Amino acid sequence: RQRQIAFPRQLGMYLCKELVPSLSLSEIGEVFGGKDHTTVIYACQKVAKEARTDGVTRQTLAYLEKAIRG
């Protein structure tokens, strides 16, 4: 998959899981085009790992979270 498409989708999945903990992994996957719950798990793990090691990803997540929360 192209990183241009896959990584933003992974960020979205991660943010859904973090900001709306009541959503199940299956529900998040459904919202993102019928993805399997294991895809959501992988996305969350990948984004969390990248946020620990990459400042740009960490800043992007902070910006998006702030924008979503208002």
The first five atom37 places (N, CA, C, CB, O) and aatype in JSON, in Angstrom:
{
  "aatype": [1, 5, 1, 5, 9, 0, 13, 14, 1, 5, 10, 7, 12, 18, 10, 4, 11, 6, 10, 19, 14, 15, 10, 15, 10, 15, 6, 9, 7, 6, 19, 13, 7, 7, 11, 3, 8, 16, 16, 19, 9, 18, 0, 4, 5, 11, 19, 0, 11, 6, 0, 1, 16, 3, 7, 19, 16, 1, 5, 16, 10, 0, 18, 10, 6, 11, 0, 9, 1, 7],
  "atom_mask": [
    [1, 1, 1, 1, 1],
    [1, 1, 1, 1, 1],
    [1, 1, 1, 1, 1],
    [1, 1, 1, 1, 1],
    [1, 1, 1, 1, 1],
    [1, 1, 1, 1, 1],
    [1, 1, 1, 1, 1],
    [1, 1, 1, 1, 1],
    [1, 1, 1, 1, 1],
    [1, 1, 1, 1, 1],
    [1, 1, 1, 1, 1],
    [1, 1, 1, 0, 1],
    [1, 1, 1, 1, 1],
    [1, 1, 1, 1, 1],
    [1, 1, 1, 1, 1],
    [1, 1, 1, 1, 1],
    [1, 1, 1, 1, 1],
    [1, 1, 1, 1, 1],
    [1, 1, 1, 1, 1],
    [1, 1, 1, 1, 1],
    [1, 1, 1, 1, 1],
    [1, 1, 1, 1, 1],
    [1, 1, 1, 1, 1],
    [1, 1, 1, 1, 1],
    [1, 1, 1, 1, 1],
    [1, 1, 1, 1, 1],
    [1, 1, 1, 1, 1],
    [1, 1, 1, 1, 1],
    [1, 1, 1, 0, 1],
    [1, 1, 1, 1, 1],
    [1, 1, 1, 1, 1],
    [1, 1, 1, 1, 1],
    [1, 1, 1, 0, 1],
    [1, 1, 1, 0, 1],
    [1, 1, 1, 1, 1],
    [1, 1, 1, 1, 1],
    [1, 1, 1, 1, 1],
    [1, 1, 1, 1, 1],
    [1, 1, 1, 1, 1],
    [1, 1, 1, 1, 1],
    [1, 1, 1, 1, 1],
    [1, 1, 1, 1, 1],
    [1, 1, 1, 1, 1],
    [1, 1, 1, 1, 1],
    [1, 1, 1, 1, 1],
    [1, 1, 1, 1, 1],
    [1, 1, 1, 1, 1],
    [1, 1, 1, 1, 1],
    [1, 1, 1, 1, 1],
    [1, 1, 1, 1, 1],
    [1, 1, 1, 1, 1],
    [1, 1, 1, 1, 1],
    [1, 1, 1, 1, 1],
    [1, 1, 1, 1, 1],
    [1, 1, 1, 0, 1],
    [1, 1, 1, 1, 1],
    [1, 1, 1, 1, 1],
    [1, 1, 1, 1, 1],
    [1, 1, 1, 1, 1],
    [1, 1, 1, 1, 1],
    [1, 1, 1, 1, 1],
    [1, 1, 1, 1, 1],
    [1, 1, 1, 1, 1],
    [1, 1, 1, 1, 1],
    [1, 1, 1, 1, 1],
    [1, 1, 1, 1, 1],
    [1, 1, 1, 1, 1],
    [1, 1, 1, 1, 1],
    [1, 1, 1, 1, 1],
    [1, 1, 1, 0, 1]
  ],
  "atom_positions": [
    [[0.84, -1.19, 0.0], [0.0, 0.0, 0.0], [0.88, 1.25, 0.0], [-0.96, 0.0, 1.22], [1.99, 1.26, 0.54]],
    [[0.36, 2.27, -0.62], [1.1, 3.52, -0.64], [1.07, 4.16, 0.74], [0.53, 4.48, -1.69], [0.02, 4.22, 1.39]],
    [[2.22, 4.63, 1.17], [2.3, 5.27, 2.47], [1.4, 6.51, 2.54], [3.76, 5.65, 2.78], [0.9, 6.85, 3.61]],
    [[1.21, 7.18, 1.41], [0.35, 8.37, 1.38], [-1.07, 8.05, 1.84], [0.32, 8.95, -0.03], [-1.74, 8.91, 2.41]],
    [[-1.52, 6.85, 1.61], [-2.87, 6.44, 1.96], [-2.88, 5.65, 3.26], [-3.49, 5.61, 0.84], [-3.71, 5.9, 4.14]],
    [[-1.98, 4.71, 3.38], [-1.99, 3.79, 4.51], [-1.67, 4.48, 5.83], [-1.01, 2.66, 4.28], [-2.35, 4.24, 6.83]],
    [[-0.65, 5.33, 5.86], [-0.26, 5.92, 7.14], [-1.31, 6.87, 7.7], [1.05, 6.66, 6.98], [-1.6, 6.8, 8.89]],
    [[-1.92, 7.75, 6.89], [-3.01, 8.57, 7.45], [-4.17, 7.73, 7.97], [-3.53, 9.54, 6.39], [-4.78, 8.07, 8.98]],
    [[-4.47, 6.63, 7.29], [-5.54, 5.74, 7.76], [-5.14, 5.13, 9.11], [-5.82, 4.62, 6.71], [-5.97, 5.01, 10.01]],
    [[-3.88, 4.75, 9.25], [-3.4, 4.19, 10.51], [-3.47, 5.24, 11.62], [-1.96, 3.68, 10.36], [-3.83, 4.92, 12.75]],
    [[-3.12, 6.49, 11.3], [-3.24, 7.56, 12.29], [-4.69, 7.71, 12.74], [-2.7, 8.9, 11.72], [-4.97, 7.88, 13.92]],
    [[-5.6, 7.66, 11.78], [-7.02, 7.77, 12.11], [-7.49, 6.66, 13.02], [0.0, 0.0, 0.0], [-8.22, 6.89, 13.97]],
    [[-7.06, 5.45, 12.72], [-7.42, 4.31, 13.56], [-6.88, 4.49, 14.97], [-6.89, 3.0, 12.94], [-7.58, 4.24, 15.95]],
    [[-5.63, 4.91, 15.06], [-5.0, 5.12, 16.37], [-5.77, 6.18, 17.16], [-3.53, 5.55, 16.19], [-6.06, 5.99, 18.34]],
    [[-6.09, 7.3, 16.5], [-6.79, 8.37, 17.19], [-8.19, 7.93, 17.63], [-6.89, 9.6, 16.29], [-8.65, 8.3, 18.71]],
    [[-8.87, 7.16, 16.8], [-10.18, 6.63, 17.2], [-10.07, 5.8, 18.46], [-10.8, 5.78, 16.06], [-10.86, 5.94, 19.39]],
    [[-9.07, 4.94, 18.5], [-8.89, 4.07, 19.66], [-8.55, 4.87, 20.91], [-7.79, 3.04, 19.38], [-9.03, 4.56, 22.0]],
    [[-7.72, 5.89, 20.75], [-7.3, 6.69, 21.9], [-8.39, 7.65, 22.38], [-6.06, 7.48, 21.55], [-8.58, 7.82, 23.59]],
    [[-9.1, 8.27, 21.45], [-10.05, 9.32, 21.82], [-11.47, 8.81, 22.08], [-10.09, 10.34, 20.74], [-12.26, 9.48, 22.74]],
    [[-11.79, 7.63, 21.56], [-13.12, 7.05, 21.76], [-12.95, 5.6, 22.23], [-13.99, 7.11, 20.44], [-13.18, 4.67, 21.47]],
    [[-12.53, 5.43, 23.49], [-12.24, 4.08, 23.98], [-13.45, 3.15, 24.0], [-11.67, 4.17, 25.35], [-13.29, 1.93, 24.12]],
    [[-14.65, 3.71, 23.88], [-15.83, 2.85, 23.87], [-16.01, 2.1, 22.55], [-17.07, 3.68, 24.15], [-16.76, 1.13, 22.49]],
    [[-15.32, 2.54, 21.5], [-15.4, 1.85, 20.21], [-14.59, 0.56, 20.25], [-14.91, 2.76, 19.06], [-13.47, 0.54, 20.76]],
    [[-15.16, -0.5, 19.72], [-14.41, -1.75, 19.64], [-13.49, -1.7, 18.43], [-15.38, -2.97, 19.56], [-13.66, -0.87, 17.54]],
    [[-12.52, -2.59, 18.41], [-11.6, -2.66, 17.28], [-12.34, -2.98, 15.99], [-10.51, -3.71, 17.54], [-12.01, -2.45, 14.94]],
    [[-13.35, -3.83, 16.08], [-14.16, -4.18, 14.91], [-14.93, -2.97, 14.4], [-15.13, -5.31, 15.26], [-15.03, -2.76, 13.19]],
    [[-15.47, -2.18, 15.31], [-16.21, -0.98, 14.91], [-15.3, 0.03, 14.22], [-16.88, -0.32, 16.12], [-15.68, 0.63, 13.22]],
    [[-14.09, 0.2, 14.74], [-13.13, 1.11, 14.12], [-12.78, 0.6, 12.73], [-11.85, 1.24, 14.99], [-12.74, 1.38, 11.78]],
    [[-12.53, -0.68, 12.6], [-12.21, -1.26, 11.3], [-13.33, -1.08, 10.3], [0.0, 0.0, 0.0], [-13.07, -0.82, 9.12]],
    [[-14.56, -1.2, 10.75], [-15.72, -1.01, 9.87], [-15.75, 0.41, 9.32], [-17.01, -1.31, 10.62], [-15.99, 0.61, 8.13]],
    [[-15.49, 1.39, 10.18], [-15.5, 2.79, 9.77], [-14.43, 3.06, 8.7], [-15.28, 3.71, 11.0], [-14.63, 3.88, 7.81]],
    [[-13.32, 2.38, 8.8], [-12.21, 2.58, 7.88], [-12.24, 1.59, 6.72], [-10.89, 2.47, 8.62], [-11.22, 1.02, 6.35]],
    [[-13.42, 1.4, 6.16], [-13.53, 0.61, 4.95], [-13.63, -0.88, 5.14], [0.0, 0.0, 0.0], [-13.22, -1.65, 4.27]],
    [[-14.18, -1.3, 6.26], [-14.38, -2.72, 6.48], [-13.11, -3.48, 6.81], [0.0, 0.0, 0.0], [-12.99, -4.67, 6.51]],
    [[-12.16, -2.81, 7.43], [-10.91, -3.46, 7.82], [-11.14, -4.4, 8.99], [-9.83, -2.4, 8.18], [-12.04, -4.2, 9.8]],
    [[-10.32, -5.41, 9.08], [-10.39, -6.4, 10.15], [-9.85, -5.8, 11.45], [-9.6, -7.67, 9.77], [-9.04, -4.88, 11.42]],
    [[-10.3, -6.34, 12.58], [-9.82, -5.84, 13.88], [-8.31, -6.0, 14.03], [-10.54, -6.56, 15.03], [-7.67, -5.21, 14.72]],
    [[-7.73, -7.02, 13.39], [-6.28, -7.21, 13.49], [-5.53, -6.1, 12.76], [-5.87, -8.58, 12.92], [-4.42, -5.74, 13.15]],
    [[-6.13, -5.55, 11.72], [-5.54, -4.42, 11.02], [-5.5, -3.2, 11.93], [-6.33, -4.1, 9.73], [-4.54, -2.44, 11.92]],
    [[-6.56, -3.02, 12.71], [-6.62, -1.9, 13.65], [-5.57, -2.07, 14.74], [-8.04, -1.78, 14.28], [-4.89, -1.11, 15.12]],
    [[-5.42, -3.28, 15.24], [-4.39, -3.55, 16.26], [-3.02, -3.22, 15.7], [-4.44, -5.04, 16.72], [-2.23, -2.54, 16.35]],
    [[-2.73, -3.69, 14.5], [-1.43, -3.44, 13.86], [-1.22, -1.93, 13.69], [-1.35, -4.15, 12.48], [-0.14, -1.42, 13.98]],
    [[-2.24, -1.22, 13.21], [-2.12, 0.22, 13.0], [-1.82, 0.94, 14.3], [-3.41, 0.77, 12.38], [-0.95, 1.81, 14.34]],
    [[-2.51, 0.59, 15.36], [-2.3, 1.25, 16.66], [-0.89, 0.98, 17.19], [-3.35, 0.77, 17.67], [-0.24, 1.89, 17.7]],
    [[-0.43, -0.25, 17.06], [0.91, -0.58, 17.51], [1.97, 0.16, 16.69], [1.14, -2.1, 17.43], [2.95, 0.66, 17.23]],
    [[1.76, 0.21, 15.38], [2.73, 0.86, 14.49], [2.81, 2.36, 14.77], [2.35, 0.61, 13.03], [3.9, 2.92, 14.85]],
    [[1.66, 3.0, 14.91], [1.64, 4.44, 15.16], [2.25, 4.75, 16.53], [0.2, 5.0, 15.07], [3.01, 5.71, 16.67]],
    [[1.92, 3.96, 17.54], [2.48, 4.18, 18.87], [3.99, 4.05, 18.85], [1.87, 3.19, 19.88], [4.7, 4.86, 19.47]],
    [[4.5, 3.04, 18.16], [5.95, 2.85, 18.06], [6.6, 4.01, 17.32], [6.27, 1.52, 17.35], [7.64, 4.51, 17.73]],
    [[5.98, 4.42, 16.23], [6.56, 5.51, 15.45], [6.52, 6.82, 16.22], [5.83, 5.66, 14.11], [7.43, 7.64, 16.1]],
    [[5.48, 7.03, 17.01], [5.37, 8.25, 17.82], [6.47, 8.31, 18.88], [3.99, 8.33, 18.49], [6.93, 9.4, 19.24]],
    [[6.89, 7.15, 19.36], [7.98, 7.12, 20.36], [9.32, 7.46, 19.74], [8.05, 5.74, 21.02], [10.2, 8.01, 20.41]],
    [[9.49, 7.15, 18.46], [10.81, 7.31, 17.84], [10.9, 8.47, 16.86], [11.18, 6.05, 17.13], [12.0, 8.88, 16.5]],
    [[9.76, 9.01, 16.42], [9.78, 10.05, 15.39], [9.04, 11.29, 15.89], [9.15, 9.53, 14.09], [7.84, 11.25, 16.16]],
    [[9.77, 12.37, 15.99], [9.19, 13.62, 16.48], [8.1, 14.18, 15.58], [0.0, 0.0, 0.0], [7.14, 14.76, 16.08]],
    [[8.23, 14.01, 14.28], [7.23, 14.52, 13.35], [5.9, 13.81, 13.57], [7.7, 14.36, 11.89], [4.84, 14.44, 13.58]],
    [[5.95, 12.51, 13.73], [4.73, 11.74, 13.98], [4.11, 12.17, 15.31], [5.02, 10.23, 13.99], [2.89, 12.33, 15.41]],
    [[4.94, 12.35, 16.31], [4.46, 12.78, 17.63], [3.78, 14.14, 17.53], [5.63, 12.84, 18.65], [2.71, 14.35, 18.12]],
    [[4.38, 15.07, 16.79], [3.8, 16.41, 16.62], [2.49, 16.34, 15.82], [4.79, 17.34, 15.91], [1.53, 17.04, 16.13]],
    [[2.47, 15.5, 14.81], [1.26, 15.33, 14.0], [0.11, 14.83, 14.85], [1.52, 14.37, 12.83], [-1.01, 15.33, 14.76]],
    [[0.38, 13.83, 15.67], [-0.65, 13.29, 16.56], [-1.16, 14.35, 17.54], [-0.11, 12.08, 17.32], [-2.36, 14.46, 17.78]],
    [[-0.24, 15.11, 18.1], [-0.62, 16.16, 19.05], [-1.49, 17.21, 18.37], [0.63, 16.82, 19.66], [-2.49, 17.66, 18.93]],
    [[-1.11, 17.61, 17.15], [-1.87, 18.59, 16.4], [-3.28, 18.07, 16.09], [-1.14, 18.96, 15.11], [-4.26, 18.78, 16.29]],
    [[-3.37, 16.84, 15.6], [-4.66, 16.27, 15.25], [-5.55, 16.12, 16.48], [-4.48, 14.93, 14.57], [-6.75, 16.41, 16.42]],
    [[-4.98, 15.65, 17.57], [-5.76, 15.48, 18.8], [-6.3, 16.82, 19.29], [-4.9, 14.82, 19.89], [-7.45, 16.92, 19.71]],
    [[-5.45, 17.85, 19.23], [-5.88, 19.18, 19.66], [-7.0, 19.7, 18.76], [-4.68, 20.16, 19.65], [-7.97, 20.29, 19.24]],
    [[-6.86, 19.48, 17.45], [-7.89, 19.92, 16.5], [-9.21, 19.19, 16.73], [-7.41, 19.7, 15.06], [-10.28, 19.8, 16.63]],
    [[-9.14, 17.92, 17.03], [-10.35, 17.12, 17.25], [-11.04, 17.53, 18.56], [-10.01, 15.62, 17.28], [-12.26, 17.67, 18.6]],
    [[-10.26, 17.71, 19.59], [-10.84, 18.06, 20.89], [-11.37, 19.5, 20.92], [-9.78, 17.88, 21.99], [-12.23, 19.85, 21.73]],
    [[-10.84, 20.32, 20.01], [-11.35, 21.71, 19.92], [-10.57, 22.59, 20.75], [0.0, 0.0, 0.0], [-10.85, 23.79, 20.8]]
  ]
}
